[in-house]
C-alpha cells in the first residue's frame, strides 16, 4: 500500500508535470491564437497539453529515459522556455479592434449569435451532463471496489503502460499473447496511463482518466454548436451517445481508448468549425489593420491545432485513420485557391506530429506502418504470420444481406448498445450527417457531414466489425464502439439545421433530445445501483463545482472569489484522494465478492489473489487465457515483471512455442521466479477453453513446484533450470499449438 508520504509525493510529482504543461499550453495558445477566448481556447489548450505530455514522453522513452525526474525536468524546461518566449509582431496581443466601416467597403464583420442559446438551455445541459457523469460514476465505483475489470484493459492497455514504466522505453514491443498482434497498435492512450503510473507509482489515476476525455467530448460538442448559438443543444445531442451502454460499461474506471479517439476527432472538427466561423472576422481585422483587401482562409495555427487533434486520434486507434483522412480532404477542399498547399502542409504536419510515432516504429520493426494490413490490392505487404488465430475477422458488409444474422446478432447488438430507440439514434445521426451534407448552412458543416458519413461507411468495412465464425459474428456487439466517432460527429450536426432556427423549434428539439436520452440510456437505472453515492460525489466534484466556479467568474462575486474556490476544490480533491486510493488498493483484485463479481474469472481468481502479495518477481505466463488477463499478475505495486512465453518471428511476429523442449528452454531464458500455466482461450466459446500443453510439458520436472491450482490454471514456483532434454524423444518433435475451431 501507499502511505501518506508516498501519496503526497505522487501528488507533488503529478503537479510538477501537470502545472508546467498546463501553463505551457495556455501560453502557447495565447501566443499563437490570441483572438481565441472561452470554450474554444480551452479546447485548443487541452489538445496542446495532451500533445506536450505525449511528445515529451516519446522523446524521453526513445532514448530509454522515461523516468519521473526526467519527465518533470522536461516539463519545467518547456514551461520556462515558453514563459520567456517573446511575442512576435504577428502573434503579440489580440487582433486589432475593428474601426467603424461603411457597409459599402465590404468590411462589415458578420454577427455572431449567443454561443450557448437561451439561459434555460444551460440548466438542461447541466442536468444532462450530470446524468451522464452519474452513470459513468457507477461503473467507476465498481472498479474502485474491485479493481479494473475491463477485458481489453487487463489484456493489453495497462500491460503496455506498465511495460513502458518498467523499461523506461516506448520503442519496445511488449508481447502479451500469441493470438493477436496488438503490440503494433498505436499507443497514445497507453502512454498517458504510463505517465500516471510513473508519477504516482500506482494505477489509481487510470480509473478516472476517461472522465477527462468525457469532458473533452462535451467541450468539443459545445464548440461545434457555439458559432451558431446552439452550443447547449449540441451538448445534449452528444450526451445521447456519450451515455450509451457501449461506452458506459467499458470506458469508466478502465483504460479503454475508444472515447479518447472519438473525443479527439470531435475536438478536431470543433476547432475547424470555430476557425471557419471566425476566419472572416480575423482576416478582416488584419486586412483593415494593414489597409489591404482581406484574404479569407484558415488561420494556420488553428488549422495546426485541429490537425494535431486528428493526429492524436490516429495515434490512439487505427480506426481513427478513416475520419482523420476524410478531414484532410475537407481541409484542402475548403482552403481558398492558391492556399491549399499551405493549408495541407499545416494540417498534415501537425497530424503527423500527433500520431506518426507509433506507425514509424511499426515500419522499422515490421516493414509496414500498419502490419494488420496484409495486402494493398494485388500487392502483398510485409506482415507477421501467426500460428494461432483468435477468430475470423469478418466485416459487417460480409453479412449485409443475411437477414438471419441481422435478427440474431445485429439487431440485438444495436438494441443493447443504444437502447430501445436504437433505430432513431443510429439512423438519426446518419440522417443529420446527410442533411448537413446536402443542405448545411455553410461549407464546414457540409464537409463535417461528409466526414461523418465516410466514417460510418469505413466502419462497415472494418474487418473486426463482425468478428466470429461464419454466420456467428459474436464480436459485433463488442465492436459497435468503432462507429461511435462517426455517429458522434453526425448527431451534433442535427441542431445546426436551418429548419430548426428560432427559439420555439429549439425548445422542441431540446425536449425531443432529452426524451431520447432518457428512453435510450435509462440513466434512472443508475439510481438503484450501490455505487450511487460515489457517483453523486463525482457529479459534485466534476460537474456542479466547476459550474459554480464558472458562475462566480462570470458574476464577478468579489475579488478573487473564483480562484479561491478553485484552490479549495483542488485541496478537497487531494484530501479525499488518499482514502480513495487506500480503499482501491486494499480491494484491488482481492476477488472478495460473489462469483459473478470476481475479476477476471476464467479460473484466474485465485491466481490474481495470490499475485497481490508478490513483489519484484519475474512471472512467466503460458496459455492464452493467462495472457489475455495478464495485468493482475503485476502485483499491487506493479513491480512484478510479467512475460508471456513465445518465440519471435519475421516482421515482428510473436508465436506460440510448438514443442516441449522449446518451452522449457524459454522458461530458462526468462529466468523466472514463478510460472502460470492456463488453457487456450476460445473466443468463440469463452466458457469452454481449449487445453494447452504447457502444464503437461512440466510433468516430472523437479525444477518447478506447483503452489496453487484452480481448475486448469496452475501457479508454479521455478526453483532452477528446466531440462529440455528430459522431454524425451517422443515429445521432442511434438507440435501442439492450440487453435480456435473454424478460425
HELIX and SHEET records of a PDB file:
HELIX    1   1 UNK A    4  UNK A   32  1                                  29    
HELIX    2   2 UNK A   38  UNK A   62  1                                  25    
HELIX    3   3 UNK A   68  UNK A   83  1                                  16    
HELIX    4   4 UNK A  103  UNK A  105  5                                   3    
HELIX    5   5 UNK A  119  UNK A  146  1                                  28    
HELIX    6   6 UNK A  151  UNK A  152  1                                   2    
HELIX    7   7 UNK A  153  UNK A  157  3                                   5    
HELIX    8   8 UNK A  158  UNK A  167  1                                  10    
HELIX    9   9 UNK A  182  UNK A  184  5                                   3    
HELIX   10  10 UNK A  188  UNK A  200  1                                  13    
HELIX   11  11 UNK A  204  UNK A  207  5                                   4    
HELIX   12  12 UNK A  209  UNK A  226  1                                  18    
HELIX   13  13 UNK A  231  UNK A  242  1                                  12    
HELIX   14  14 UNK A  245  UNK A  248  1                                   4    
HELIX   15  15 UNK A  258  UNK A  290  1                                  33    
HELIX   16  16 UNK A  300  UNK A  314  1                                  15    
HELIX   17  17 UNK A  318  UNK A  320  5                                   3    
HELIX   18  18 UNK A  321  UNK A  334  1                                  14    
HELIX   19  19 UNK A  340  UNK A  366  1                                  27    
HELIX   20  20 UNK A  396  UNK A  399  5                                   4    
HELIX   21  21 UNK A  403  UNK A  405  1                                   3    
HELIX   22  22 UNK A  406  UNK A  410  3                                   5    
HELIX   23  23 UNK A  411  UNK A  418  1                                   8    
HELIX   24  24 UNK A  422  UNK A  439  1                                  18    
HELIX   25  25 UNK A  443  UNK A  460  1                                  18    
HELIX   26  26 UNK A  463  UNK A  466  5                                   4    
HELIX   27  27 UNK A  476  UNK A  479  1                                   4    
HELIX   28  28 UNK A  480  UNK A  483  5                                   4    
HELIX   29  29 UNK A  484  UNK A  491  1                                   8    
HELIX   30  30 UNK A  494  UNK A  496  5                                   3    
HELIX   31  31 UNK A  498  UNK A  500  5                                   3    
HELIX   32  32 UNK A  503  UNK A  521  1                                  19    
HELIX   33  33 UNK A  523  UNK A  528  5                                   6    
HELIX   34  34 UNK A  532  UNK A  539  1                                   8    
HELIX   35  35 UNK A  540  UNK A  544  3                                   5    
HELIX   36  36 UNK A  545  UNK A  555  1                                  11    
HELIX   37  37 UNK A  561  UNK A  587  1                                  27    
HELIX   38  38 UNK A  595  UNK A  597  5                                   3    
HELIX   39  39 UNK A  605  UNK A  612  1                                   8    
HELIX   40  40 UNK A  624  UNK A  628  1                                   5    
HELIX   41  41 UNK A  630  UNK A  634  5                                   5    
HELIX   42  42 UNK A  650  UNK A  652  5                                   3    
HELIX   43  43 UNK A  660  UNK A  670  1                                  11    
HELIX   44  44 UNK A  694  UNK A  697  1                                   4    
HELIX   45  45 UNK A  724  UNK A  727  5                                   4    
HELIX   46  46 UNK A  729  UNK A  732  1                                   4    
SHEET    1   A 2 UNK A 375  UNK A 376  0                                        
SHEET    2   A 2 UNK A 379  UNK A 380 -1                                        
SHEET    1   B 5 UNK A 641  UNK A 644  0                                        
SHEET    2   B 5 UNK A 618  UNK A 622  1                                        
SHEET    3   B 5 UNK A 674  UNK A 677  1                                        
SHEET    4   B 5 UNK A 713  UNK A 718 -1                                        
SHEET    5   B 5 UNK A 704  UNK A 710 -1                                        
SHEET    1   C 2 UNK A 647  UNK A 648  0                                        
SHEET    2   C 2 UNK A 654  UNK A 655 -1                                        
END                                                                             
